[in-house]
Amino acid sequence: MADIKIQRSHALGMDKARALALDWMNGDAKQLGLTCTLQQGENEDIIQFERMGVTGQMTVRPDAFELDTKLNMMMAPLKPLIESEIDKNLARILAKAEGGTPKA
């Protein structure tokens, strides 16, 4: 198994971070074929996701998103590509939500 761990700090606060995560869950995650479940908490939410070859969770906090993904051995060779795309997309989404442009 290959692990992908990404953490991105932000200044959105919990309400905006939660809304952004829900948009991701109901949009991009569905397009990727991910099945998601949401556990909302007072100080953090956890979105668990899975599809064939991929399992993981996104922790949504008022000041950060943490993504922990596990790839099975068939998906492991694609880890660098998957990790790069996740990181790039998360940066783009956060930059847009914060009113800026993503860093190259």
C-alpha positions in Angstrom: 0.0 0.0 0.0 1.1 3.6 -0.7 0.1 6.5 1.5 -0.6 10.0 0.5 -0.7 12.7 3.2 -1.4 16.3 2.4 -2.1 19.1 4.8 -3.1 22.6 3.7 -3.5 25.5 6.1 -6.2 28.1 5.3 -7.9 31.1 6.9 -11.5 30.2 5.9 -13.0 29.4 9.3 -15.2 26.4 9.9 -18.3 27.5 8.1 -16.5 28.2 4.8 -14.2 25.2 5.1 -17.2 23.0 5.7 -19.1 24.4 2.7 -16.0 24.0 0.5 -15.6 20.3 1.6 -19.3 19.6 1.0 -18.9 21.1 -2.5 -15.9 18.8 -3.1 -17.8 15.8 -1.7 -20.9 16.4 -3.9 -18.9 17.4 -7.0 -15.4 16.3 -7.6 -15.5 13.3 -5.4 -18.6 12.0 -7.2 -17.0 12.6 -10.6 -14.0 10.5 -9.4 -16.3 7.7 -8.5 -15.7 8.1 -4.7 -18.3 7.0 -2.2 -18.2 9.4 0.7 -19.6 9.5 4.2 -19.6 12.6 6.4 -19.2 12.9 10.1 -19.8 16.5 11.3 -18.4 17.7 14.6 -18.3 21.0 16.4 -14.6 21.6 15.7 -13.9 19.3 12.8 -15.6 17.2 10.1 -14.4 14.0 8.7 -15.2 12.9 5.2 -14.3 9.2 4.6 -14.1 8.2 1.0 -13.4 5.0 -1.1 -13.5 3.4 -4.4 -11.8 0.4 -5.9 -8.1 0.8 -5.1 -8.4 3.9 -2.9 -9.5 4.6 0.6 -9.0 7.7 2.8 -10.4 10.5 4.7 -10.3 14.3 4.7 -10.3 16.1 8.0 -11.8 19.6 7.8 -10.8 22.1 10.5 -11.3 25.8 10.8 -7.7 26.4 9.9 -6.6 23.4 7.8 -7.6 20.5 5.5 -5.8 17.2 6.1 -6.0 14.4 3.5 -4.9 10.9 4.3 -5.2 8.5 1.3 -4.2 4.9 0.9 -3.7 3.3 -2.5 -3.7 -0.4 -3.0 -0.8 -2.1 -4.8 -2.4 -1.7 -8.2 -2.7 2.0 -7.8 0.6 2.5 -5.9 2.6 3.0 -9.1 0.4 6.1 -9.8 1.2 7.6 -6.4 3.3 10.5 -7.7 0.8 11.5 -10.3 -2.2 11.2 -7.9 -0.4 13.1 -5.2 0.6 15.9 -7.5 -3.0 16.2 -8.9 -4.5 16.2 -5.4 -2.1 18.8 -4.1 -2.6 21.0 -7.2 -6.4 20.8 -7.1 -6.5 21.5 -3.3 -4.3 24.6 -3.8 -6.5 25.8 -6.6 -9.7 25.3 -4.7 -8.3 27.0 -1.6 -6.9 30.0 -3.6 -10.3 30.5 -5.2 -12.1 30.3 -1.9 -9.7 32.7 -0.3 -10.0 35.2 -3.2 -6.5 34.7 -4.7 -4.7 32.8 -7.3 -2.9 29.5 -6.7 0.9 29.5 -6.4 2.7 27.7 -9.3 
